[in-house]
Amino acid sequence: MAESGSNESGRSHAGIIRIGGFAILFGLAIHIYVNSFVKQFPPDNPSLVELQQYLSDEAESWAIVHGLRYVAFVCIALFGAGLFARTSRPHATHPNGWGVVGLLGCAMMLANALITNGIEILAFVDFNRLGEDPKLFWLLFQITRVLFTAEIVTWTILILGFSIAGWSSSMLPKWLAGFGLLSATSGVLTGVFIVSILNEGWAVILIEVASLTGLAWFLCAGVYMILKGGRSS
């Protein structure tokens, strides 16, 4: 009976791990589709007429963006649950609290993303009024830029926590955990030099590195979770 219960628990863990892997791949597909094919940023230094035209033309596209983001947020939550199940398996050699740090980073990332999405929805729900007040539009736009940089820092906490948990418990391969630590380093530096980044200074390269390595880590982790499930590394 005990062995049967253990097998059931193992299958349950493997299921949520694989679901988390598929979820993050789907979330990444949404991210690529939204940012490469749907979302258009406002023109640089637009006139009042140009800004009004942009808000009017892009309102429908941004509605799709905001809706798909909520689907991506669900994917991130499933990914975090799957990674926690993977790195905190009962038979892990050295389980520790770093998985909880990863979950905390996941929660912070989702909270930040929900706030960012909410601000942008507000801008396009009331775009007629914002089109008459460019200063308010650009204030909201700058706030979302700050929040995007903060999002990089929050997913750094996610990557850092799960990478260390996976390394110490041997439930993630060393190359994936090591790659996560390198990505987390660039994410931390993004937070340190946020002022330079927002002012388009030399540190802009840091957020590019943090973004690309972070997305690559999510991709690699997702594929690994699908292939390995609950099996030992």
Secondary structure, 3 states (H helix, E strand, C coil): CHHHHHHHHHHHHHHHHHHHHHHHHHHHHHHHHHHHHHCCCCCCCCCHHHHHHHHHHHHHHHHHHHHHHHHHHHHHHHHHHHHHHHHCCCCCCCCCCHHHHHHHHHHHHHHHHHHHHHHHHHHHHCHHHHHCCHHHHHHHHHHHHHHHHHHHHHHHHHHHHHHHHHHHHCCCCHHHHHHHHHHHHHHHHHHHCHHHHHCCCCCHHHHHHHHHHHHHHHHHHHHHHHHHCCCCC
